[in-house]
Amino acid sequence: IPEDEQLELGLTEGLIRFSIGLDADIERTFKMMHNCMKELNIL
């Protein structure tokens, strides 16, 4: 996203875009993502 649009939308430098596709087992996927983010001290 261009910098001027980021400013207009209020997007900060620390913001990340996190996108996943359709998933047959969203609960499992959420738990895996949550655990990974905890290991990286994001959560």
Jmol script that loads the backbone (N, CA, C; Angstrom):
load data "model"
ATOM      1  N   ILE A   1       0.858  -1.170   0.000  1.00  0.00           N
ATOM      2  CA  ILE A   1       0.000   0.000   0.000  1.00  0.00           C
ATOM      3  C   ILE A   1       0.905   1.235   0.000  1.00  0.00           C
ATOM      4  N   PRO A   2       0.661   2.148  -0.896  1.00  0.00           N
ATOM      5  CA  PRO A   2       1.482   3.357  -0.942  1.00  0.00           C
ATOM      6  C   PRO A   2       1.457   4.110   0.392  1.00  0.00           C
ATOM      7  N   GLU A   3       2.565   4.786   0.685  1.00  0.00           N
ATOM      8  CA  GLU A   3       2.714   5.456   1.980  1.00  0.00           C
ATOM      9  C   GLU A   3       1.607   6.470   2.252  1.00  0.00           C
ATOM     10  N   ASP A   4       1.206   7.232   1.235  1.00  0.00           N
ATOM     11  CA  ASP A   4       0.155   8.229   1.466  1.00  0.00           C
ATOM     12  C   ASP A   4      -1.172   7.565   1.836  1.00  0.00           C
ATOM     13  N   GLU A   5      -1.458   6.408   1.243  1.00  0.00           N
ATOM     14  CA  GLU A   5      -2.679   5.678   1.589  1.00  0.00           C
ATOM     15  C   GLU A   5      -2.582   5.087   2.992  1.00  0.00           C
ATOM     16  N   GLN A   6      -1.385   4.624   3.364  1.00  0.00           N
ATOM     17  CA  GLN A   6      -1.183   4.100   4.714  1.00  0.00           C
ATOM     18  C   GLN A   6      -1.497   5.178   5.744  1.00  0.00           C
ATOM     19  N   LEU A   7      -0.981   6.376   5.511  1.00  0.00           N
ATOM     20  CA  LEU A   7      -1.228   7.490   6.431  1.00  0.00           C
ATOM     21  C   LEU A   7      -2.713   7.819   6.493  1.00  0.00           C
ATOM     22  N   GLU A   8      -3.356   7.846   5.338  1.00  0.00           N
ATOM     23  CA  GLU A   8      -4.784   8.160   5.274  1.00  0.00           C
ATOM     24  C   GLU A   8      -5.621   7.129   6.031  1.00  0.00           C
ATOM     25  N   LEU A   9      -5.208   5.856   5.960  1.00  0.00           N
ATOM     26  CA  LEU A   9      -5.941   4.775   6.616  1.00  0.00           C
ATOM     27  C   LEU A   9      -5.552   4.588   8.079  1.00  0.00           C
ATOM     28  N   GLY A  10      -4.495   5.285   8.515  1.00  0.00           N
ATOM     29  CA  GLY A  10      -4.047   5.153   9.896  1.00  0.00           C
ATOM     30  C   GLY A  10      -3.251   3.884  10.146  1.00  0.00           C
ATOM     31  N   LEU A  11      -2.626   3.351   9.095  1.00  0.00           N
ATOM     32  CA  LEU A  11      -1.829   2.131   9.238  1.00  0.00           C
ATOM     33  C   LEU A  11      -0.450   2.499   9.764  1.00  0.00           C
ATOM     34  N   THR A  12      -0.017   1.826  10.820  1.00  0.00           N
ATOM     35  CA  THR A  12       1.279   2.121  11.422  1.00  0.00           C
ATOM     36  C   THR A  12       2.347   1.177  10.886  1.00  0.00           C
ATOM     37  N   GLU A  13       3.613   1.520  11.140  1.00  0.00           N
ATOM     38  CA  GLU A  13       4.730   0.706  10.662  1.00  0.00           C
ATOM     39  C   GLU A  13       4.731  -0.684  11.272  1.00  0.00           C
ATOM     40  N   GLY A  14       4.216  -0.830  12.477  1.00  0.00           N
ATOM     41  CA  GLY A  14       4.226  -2.125  13.152  1.00  0.00           C
ATOM     42  C   GLY A  14       3.112  -3.059  12.722  1.00  0.00           C
ATOM     43  N   LEU A  15       2.206  -2.564  11.892  1.00  0.00           N
ATOM     44  CA  LEU A  15       1.064  -3.366  11.467  1.00  0.00           C
ATOM     45  C   LEU A  15       1.489  -4.410  10.444  1.00  0.00           C
ATOM     46  N   ILE A  16       0.984  -5.624  10.614  1.00  0.00           N
ATOM     47  CA  ILE A  16       1.229  -6.659   9.619  1.00  0.00           C
ATOM     48  C   ILE A  16      -0.103  -7.113   9.048  1.00  0.00           C
ATOM     49  N   ARG A  17      -0.071  -7.541   7.810  1.00  0.00           N
ATOM     50  CA  ARG A  17      -1.268  -8.107   7.184  1.00  0.00           C
ATOM     51  C   ARG A  17      -1.135  -9.609   7.291  1.00  0.00           C
ATOM     52  N   PHE A  18      -2.127 -10.211   7.887  1.00  0.00           N
ATOM     53  CA  PHE A  18      -2.095 -11.652   8.117  1.00  0.00           C
ATOM     54  C   PHE A  18      -3.291 -12.243   7.400  1.00  0.00           C
ATOM     55  N   SER A  19      -3.037 -13.093   6.432  1.00  0.00           N
ATOM     56  CA  SER A  19      -4.124 -13.629   5.624  1.00  0.00           C
ATOM     57  C   SER A  19      -3.966 -15.135   5.473  1.00  0.00           C
ATOM     58  N   ILE A  20      -5.071 -15.846   5.673  1.00  0.00           N
ATOM     59  CA  ILE A  20      -5.075 -17.284   5.428  1.00  0.00           C
ATOM     60  C   ILE A  20      -6.245 -17.600   4.516  1.00  0.00           C
ATOM     61  N   GLY A  21      -6.132 -18.677   3.798  1.00  0.00           N
ATOM     62  CA  GLY A  21      -7.209 -19.073   2.898  1.00  0.00           C
ATOM     63  C   GLY A  21      -8.267 -19.886   3.621  1.00  0.00           C
ATOM     64  N   LEU A  22      -9.173 -20.431   2.844  1.00  0.00           N
ATOM     65  CA  LEU A  22     -10.190 -21.301   3.419  1.00  0.00           C
ATOM     66  C   LEU A  22      -9.517 -22.508   4.045  1.00  0.00           C
ATOM     67  N   ASP A  23     -10.092 -22.997   5.108  1.00  0.00           N
ATOM     68  CA  ASP A  23      -9.463 -24.081   5.845  1.00  0.00           C
ATOM     69  C   ASP A  23     -10.529 -25.058   6.313  1.00  0.00           C
ATOM     70  N   ALA A  24     -10.253 -26.337   6.154  1.00  0.00           N
ATOM     71  CA  ALA A  24     -11.206 -27.366   6.577  1.00  0.00           C
ATOM     72  C   ALA A  24     -11.268 -27.473   8.101  1.00  0.00           C
ATOM     73  N   ASP A  25     -10.186 -27.079   8.795  1.00  0.00           N
ATOM     74  CA  ASP A  25     -10.143 -27.176  10.256  1.00  0.00           C
ATOM     75  C   ASP A  25      -9.609 -25.863  10.823  1.00  0.00           C
ATOM     76  N   ILE A  26     -10.452 -24.856  10.841  1.00  0.00           N
ATOM     77  CA  ILE A  26     -10.026 -23.523  11.260  1.00  0.00           C
ATOM     78  C   ILE A  26      -9.581 -23.484  12.717  1.00  0.00           C
ATOM     79  N   GLU A  27     -10.169 -24.313  13.563  1.00  0.00           N
ATOM     80  CA  GLU A  27      -9.766 -24.357  14.979  1.00  0.00           C
ATOM     81  C   GLU A  27      -8.304 -24.793  15.102  1.00  0.00           C
ATOM     82  N   ARG A  28      -7.925 -25.835  14.379  1.00  0.00           N
ATOM     83  CA  ARG A  28      -6.545 -26.332  14.401  1.00  0.00           C
ATOM     84  C   ARG A  28      -5.592 -25.265  13.875  1.00  0.00           C
ATOM     85  N   THR A  29      -5.978 -24.648  12.775  1.00  0.00           N
ATOM     86  CA  THR A  29      -5.135 -23.620  12.177  1.00  0.00           C
ATOM     87  C   THR A  29      -4.965 -22.442  13.126  1.00  0.00           C
ATOM     88  N   PHE A  30      -6.045 -22.018  13.778  1.00  0.00           N
ATOM     89  CA  PHE A  30      -5.961 -20.918  14.735  1.00  0.00           C
ATOM     90  C   PHE A  30      -5.008 -21.261  15.871  1.00  0.00           C
ATOM     91  N   LYS A  31      -5.118 -22.470  16.399  1.00  0.00           N
ATOM     92  CA  LYS A  31      -4.236 -22.885  17.499  1.00  0.00           C
ATOM     93  C   LYS A  31      -2.777 -22.878  17.060  1.00  0.00           C
ATOM     94  N   MET A  32      -2.513 -23.360  15.839  1.00  0.00           N
ATOM     95  CA  MET A  32      -1.139 -23.368  15.331  1.00  0.00           C
ATOM     96  C   MET A  32      -0.609 -21.938  15.188  1.00  0.00           C
ATOM     97  N   MET A  33      -1.420 -21.052  14.607  1.00  0.00           N
ATOM     98  CA  MET A  33      -1.001 -19.663  14.426  1.00  0.00           C
ATOM     99  C   MET A  33      -0.793 -18.990  15.776  1.00  0.00           C
ATOM    100  N   HIS A  34      -1.690 -19.237  16.703  1.00  0.00           N
ATOM    101  CA  HIS A  34      -1.598 -18.643  18.038  1.00  0.00           C
ATOM    102  C   HIS A  34      -0.310 -19.090  18.727  1.00  0.00           C
ATOM    103  N   ASN A  35      -0.018 -20.380  18.661  1.00  0.00           N
ATOM    104  CA  ASN A  35       1.207 -20.896  19.282  1.00  0.00           C
ATOM    105  C   ASN A  35       2.454 -20.293  18.649  1.00  0.00           C
ATOM    106  N   CYS A  36       2.461 -20.160  17.328  1.00  0.00           N
ATOM    107  CA  CYS A  36       3.615 -19.564  16.644  1.00  0.00           C
ATOM    108  C   CYS A  36       3.815 -18.114  17.073  1.00  0.00           C
ATOM    109  N   MET A  37       2.721 -17.366  17.159  1.00  0.00           N
ATOM    110  CA  MET A  37       2.831 -15.962  17.560  1.00  0.00           C
ATOM    111  C   MET A  37       3.286 -15.836  19.008  1.00  0.00           C
ATOM    112  N   LYS A  38       2.876 -16.759  19.874  1.00  0.00           N
ATOM    113  CA  LYS A  38       3.343 -16.740  21.260  1.00  0.00           C
ATOM    114  C   LYS A  38       4.843 -17.024  21.316  1.00  0.00           C
ATOM    115  N   GLU A  39       5.309 -17.981  20.507  1.00  0.00           N
ATOM    116  CA  GLU A  39       6.746 -18.301  20.478  1.00  0.00           C
ATOM    117  C   GLU A  39       7.572 -17.107  20.017  1.00  0.00           C
ATOM    118  N   LEU A  40       7.010 -16.293  19.129  1.00  0.00           N
ATOM    119  CA  LEU A  40       7.717 -15.123  18.612  1.00  0.00           C
ATOM    120  C   LEU A  40       7.514 -13.883  19.478  1.00  0.00           C
ATOM    121  N   ASN A  41       6.814 -14.062  20.607  1.00  0.00           N
ATOM    122  CA  ASN A  41       6.510 -12.961  21.529  1.00  0.00           C
ATOM    123  C   ASN A  41       5.710 -11.844  20.865  1.00  0.00           C
ATOM    124  N   ILE A  42       4.867 -12.225  19.900  1.00  0.00           N
ATOM    125  CA  ILE A  42       3.959 -11.259  19.284  1.00  0.00           C
ATOM    126  C   ILE A  42       2.724 -11.115  20.159  1.00  0.00           C
ATOM    127  N   LEU A  43       2.346 -12.195  20.823  1.00  0.00           N
ATOM    128  CA  LEU A  43       1.200 -12.178  21.735  1.00  0.00           C
ATOM    129  C   LEU A  43       1.679 -12.265  23.163  1.00  0.00           C
TER     130      LEU A  43
END
end "model"
wireframe off; spacefill off
backbone 0.3
color backbone group
